[in-house]
């Protein structure tokens, strides 16, 4: 999607990301939760419930969403963002999407308990990928 397309849509998650309020991983996690939910949930409410944003940040993001003509601060998702390691591992066939989702949930639970493991470390620890596969994916990520 182009900068103009994102600016016209003013997606809550993209605005929050461009403001530096959340990380791409946090956005991905909450979008997955939103998609898997059996009831309609707003992304802002999910981010708030996970502790990734405050109420005042939600209000600020909503203000930005209401503005028109703002295109320069929103990233072009294809050319300016760093590719996510999990996506690269899935694309290369090292893990499947279900494994990625499960491990991302485990990673979040650990973070909530004060432990901040890296995704690759968790995948190696549970035997889903090898050190070599992680290195290859990190090289792809660094050159993307």
Backbone torsions as a table, in degrees:
resi	resn	phi	psi	omega
1	UNK	NA	142.1	-178.2
2	UNK	-83.8	168.1	177.5
3	UNK	-57.7	-43.6	-178.4
4	UNK	-63.2	-42.7	179.4
5	UNK	-61.7	-42.2	178.8
6	UNK	-66.2	-43.0	-178.2
7	UNK	-62.7	-38.6	179.0
8	UNK	-65.8	-40.6	-177.7
9	UNK	-78.2	-31.1	-179.2
10	UNK	47.2	53.0	179.3
11	UNK	-61.9	135.9	-177.6
12	UNK	-53.5	-49.3	-177.7
13	UNK	-62.3	-40.3	-179.7
14	UNK	-69.3	-37.2	176.9
15	UNK	-64.6	-46.9	179.4
16	UNK	-59.9	-41.2	179.5
17	UNK	-65.6	-46.0	-178.7
18	UNK	-65.8	-26.9	177.6
19	UNK	-81.5	-8.3	-179.7
20	UNK	78.1	18.3	-178.1
21	UNK	-78.5	-33.2	-179.7
22	UNK	-131.8	165.4	175.7
23	UNK	-95.9	165.5	177.1
24	UNK	-62.6	-36.9	179.6
25	UNK	-64.2	-42.8	178.3
26	UNK	-63.8	-41.6	178.0
27	UNK	-62.6	-47.0	-179.7
28	UNK	-59.2	-45.7	-179.8
29	UNK	-59.3	-46.5	-175.6
30	UNK	-73.2	-32.4	175.2
31	UNK	-65.9	-40.4	176.4
32	UNK	-62.0	-41.6	177.2
33	UNK	-61.5	-43.6	-179.8
34	UNK	-62.2	-42.8	-179.3
35	UNK	-68.6	-32.0	-178.1
36	UNK	-86.1	-11.3	-177.5
37	UNK	-70.0	139.8	179.2
38	UNK	-82.2	-14.8	175.1
39	UNK	-117.4	154.3	-179.7
40	UNK	-69.4	122.0	178.8
41	UNK	-127.6	135.9	177.6
42	UNK	-76.3	142.2	-178.9
43	UNK	-58.9	-40.6	179.0
44	UNK	-58.7	-39.7	179.4
45	UNK	-67.0	-37.3	178.5
46	UNK	-67.6	-46.6	178.2
47	UNK	-59.5	-40.0	179.0
48	UNK	-65.6	-43.6	-178.9
49	UNK	-66.2	-28.5	179.0
50	UNK	-84.5	-6.8	179.7
51	UNK	82.5	14.5	-178.4
52	UNK	-82.2	-23.7	178.2
53	UNK	-136.4	160.5	175.0
54	UNK	-100.6	168.4	177.7
55	UNK	-61.6	-38.8	179.9
56	UNK	-66.6	-34.8	176.3
57	UNK	-67.2	-39.0	177.3
58	UNK	-60.7	-45.4	179.3
59	UNK	-60.9	-41.4	-179.6
60	UNK	-64.9	-42.3	178.5
61	UNK	-62.9	-41.9	178.6
62	UNK	-63.2	-35.5	175.8
63	UNK	-63.3	-45.6	-180.0
64	UNK	-62.4	-39.0	178.5
65	UNK	-60.5	-31.5	-178.2
66	UNK	-77.7	-14.0	-179.6
67	UNK	-77.8	155.4	177.1
68	UNK	-118.0	154.4	175.5
69	UNK	80.9	2.4	179.5
70	UNK	-86.0	108.0	178.3
71	UNK	-124.2	-22.9	-171.5
72	UNK	-72.1	-27.3	-175.6
73	UNK	-87.9	-6.3	-178.8
74	UNK	-95.4	130.6	-176.8
75	UNK	-74.5	149.2	169.9
76	UNK	-79.2	114.6	-169.7
77	UNK	-63.6	-24.0	-179.6
78	UNK	-82.3	-44.9	-169.9
79	UNK	-98.5	-24.4	-172.9
80	UNK	-105.3	-12.4	-176.5
81	UNK	-94.2	149.6	174.8
82	UNK	-78.7	134.0	179.4
83	UNK	-68.3	141.3	-179.7
84	UNK	-77.0	136.6	-178.9
85	UNK	-57.1	-44.6	-179.9
86	UNK	-57.5	-41.8	178.6
87	UNK	-63.8	-41.0	179.2
88	UNK	-63.9	-43.4	179.4
89	UNK	-62.5	-38.7	177.2
90	UNK	-68.1	-46.9	-179.8
91	UNK	-58.2	-37.8	-179.3
92	UNK	-80.8	-5.4	177.2
93	UNK	81.4	13.4	179.8
94	UNK	-74.9	-33.9	176.0
95	UNK	-139.2	164.9	174.4
96	UNK	-102.2	169.8	-176.5
97	UNK	-61.3	-36.8	179.6
98	UNK	-62.9	-43.6	177.5
99	UNK	-62.0	-44.1	179.2
100	UNK	-58.5	-47.8	-179.3
101	UNK	-60.9	-43.9	179.6
102	UNK	-61.6	-45.0	-177.8
103	UNK	-71.2	-35.0	176.1
104	UNK	-63.9	-37.4	176.2
105	UNK	-65.3	-43.0	178.3
106	UNK	-62.0	-42.3	179.0
107	UNK	-60.8	-41.9	179.4
108	UNK	-64.6	-42.2	177.8
109	UNK	-60.8	-41.6	178.0
110	UNK	-64.0	-41.7	178.1
111	UNK	-61.2	-38.9	178.9
112	UNK	-64.3	-20.8	178.2
113	UNK	-102.7	17.9	174.5
114	UNK	83.4	9.5	179.2
115	UNK	-110.7	130.1	-175.9
116	UNK	-119.1	72.6	179.5
117	UNK	-76.0	153.2	174.7
118	UNK	-84.4	151.0	-178.0
119	UNK	-56.5	-47.7	-179.1
120	UNK	-60.0	-40.0	178.7
121	UNK	-62.3	-42.7	178.6
122	UNK	-63.4	-44.6	-178.6
123	UNK	-63.4	-38.2	176.7
124	UNK	-67.9	-43.6	-177.5
125	UNK	-60.7	-33.3	-179.7
126	UNK	-96.8	7.3	173.8
127	UNK	76.8	22.3	-179.0
128	UNK	-87.6	-27.6	175.9
129	UNK	-139.0	166.3	177.2
130	UNK	-102.6	168.0	175.4
131	UNK	-58.2	-41.2	-179.3
132	UNK	-62.5	-44.5	179.0
133	UNK	-62.9	-40.3	177.9
134	UNK	-62.7	-46.6	179.4
135	UNK	-59.1	-44.0	179.8
136	UNK	-61.5	-43.6	179.9
137	UNK	-66.2	-37.4	178.5
138	UNK	-67.1	-34.5	175.3
139	UNK	-64.9	-43.9	177.2
140	UNK	-60.0	-44.9	-179.3
141	UNK	-62.5	-41.2	-177.3
142	UNK	-69.7	-27.0	-177.8
143	UNK	-98.9	-1.1	-179.3
144	UNK	-75.8	NA	NA
